[in-house]
Amino acid sequence: QSPRRDPSTPEAKVEFDERPPDDFDPKNPYGDPVAMLEYREHLVREKWIQIETAKIIRDRLRWCYRIEGVNHHQKCRHLVDQYLESTRGVGWGKDHRPADLHEPKKVVEVED
């Protein structure tokens, strides 16, 4: 019999299955309704992870602005870049839009 371990020890690790369901067929999404619902739950879970990650970065950025004061433009730039990258294409209802609507506007130079 194996010894019982205290769940607060570093060896105790919780494993999560973060993969989409194996039996989901994107060509025939309604073929297996259970797999379709599992896939939808997987997408929602991944979306929430992205949103919460962006919130954590936003809180760190807010803290950096307060601490650095007038130097926040230089000292917090890496957090600004991380926050902008984490929010690009994240949100409900943006899944089916083209990627160029999620990215910053591109400057087109006109030659004379």
C-alpha positions in Angstrom: 0.0 0.0 0.0 1.4 3.4 -1.0 1.8 6.1 1.7 -0.7 8.9 1.8 0.7 12.2 0.8 -0.2 15.6 2.1 -1.9 17.6 -0.8 0.1 20.7 0.2 3.4 19.1 -0.6 5.2 20.0 -3.8 5.0 16.5 -5.1 1.2 16.6 -5.2 0.4 17.9 -8.7 -3.0 18.1 -10.3 -3.1 17.1 -13.9 -5.7 18.5 -16.4 -6.6 17.1 -19.7 -6.4 20.2 -21.9 -6.7 18.6 -25.3 -9.9 18.8 -27.4 -11.9 15.6 -27.6 -10.4 12.9 -29.9 -13.6 11.8 -31.5 -14.7 15.3 -32.8 -14.9 15.5 -36.5 -14.8 19.2 -37.8 -16.0 18.1 -41.2 -19.2 16.6 -39.7 -19.7 18.5 -36.4 -23.2 17.2 -35.8 -22.3 13.6 -36.4 -21.5 13.0 -32.7 -23.5 15.5 -30.5 -21.6 14.5 -27.3 -18.2 15.2 -29.0 -19.5 18.5 -30.4 -20.6 19.6 -26.9 -17.2 18.5 -25.4 -15.4 20.4 -28.2 -17.5 23.5 -27.5 -16.7 23.3 -23.8 -13.0 22.9 -24.7 -13.2 26.1 -26.8 -15.0 28.0 -24.0 -12.4 26.9 -21.5 -9.5 28.0 -23.7 -11.2 31.3 -24.3 -11.6 31.9 -20.5 -8.0 31.0 -19.9 -7.0 33.7 -22.5 -9.2 36.3 -20.9 -8.0 35.6 -17.4 -4.4 35.7 -18.6 -5.0 39.1 -20.1 -6.6 40.3 -16.8 -3.6 39.2 -14.8 -1.2 41.1 -17.2 -3.5 44.1 -17.0 -3.3 44.1 -13.2 0.5 43.9 -13.4 0.6 46.7 -15.9 -1.7 48.9 -13.6 0.7 48.2 -10.7 3.7 49.0 -12.8 2.2 52.4 -13.8 1.6 53.3 -10.2 5.0 52.3 -9.0 7.1 53.8 -11.8 5.3 57.1 -12.1 6.7 59.3 -14.8 9.1 56.6 -16.0 6.3 54.1 -16.8 6.7 54.6 -20.6 10.1 53.0 -20.5 9.8 50.7 -17.5 6.4 49.1 -18.3 6.7 48.8 -22.1 7.3 45.0 -21.9 4.0 44.7 -20.0 2.2 46.9 -22.6 3.4 44.6 -25.4 2.4 41.5 -23.5 -1.1 42.9 -22.8 -1.7 44.0 -26.3 -0.6 40.6 -27.6 -2.7 38.8 -25.1 -5.9 40.7 -26.0 -5.4 40.5 -29.8 -8.2 38.3 -31.1 -9.6 37.5 -27.7 -13.2 38.0 -26.8 -16.6 36.6 -27.5 -17.9 37.0 -31.1 -14.5 37.5 -32.7 -14.0 33.8 -33.6 -15.2 34.0 -37.1 -13.9 37.3 -38.2 -10.9 37.6 -40.5 -7.6 38.0 -38.6 -6.9 41.5 -40.2 -9.8 42.9 -38.1 -8.0 41.8 -34.9 -4.6 43.2 -35.7 -3.5 46.8 -35.5 -4.2 48.8 -38.7 -1.4 48.6 -41.2 0.0 51.8 -42.6 0.1 51.8 -46.4 2.7 54.1 -47.9 1.7 55.8 -51.2 4.4 56.4 -53.7 4.2 59.6 -55.8 
